[in-house]
Amino acid sequence: MIEVSISLALTVVLMTATFNALMMMDRNSRRVSEFNSALAIAEAVLEQTKTNLYNPPASPFPASVSLTTNTVSVALDSVGTNFLVSGRVLRRIEPVTGGHLVTVVASFTNMGLAYRAEVQAVVNRYTGGQP
């Protein structure tokens, strides 16, 4: 009887540990995918800014600091109709010696944790795609 009780207790411990491991792997993979989505959104905004004709002080490359804020969705539900995680994208364009420094910050909060993805690039007349 004691052997059965010990075997049953060990089996319950093993099943509990397996369930917890699966839940943690699921949560961590969702966090990584949401962070990657935010980083991709930030990179897309940066690339979109690079495609504009560089002709300062014409928009979007002014002579002073320019800030633009947009709200974006980082994740949808499995059906694809409801936003699960929405975030904020901040684009800052500031003049520097070699052109304009473009900083894009994508930030959002999910499961009580704040995430932030930031990319930067200097845009000038030598940036790819400029005539």
Secondary structure, DSSP 8 states (H G I E B T S, - for coil): -HHHHHHHHHHHHHHHHHHHHHHHHHHHHHHHHHHHHHHHHHHHHHHHHHTS---TTSTTS-SS-EEEEEEEEEEE-SSSSSEEEEEEEEEEEEEETTEEEEEEEEEEEETTEEEEEEEEEEE-TTSTT--
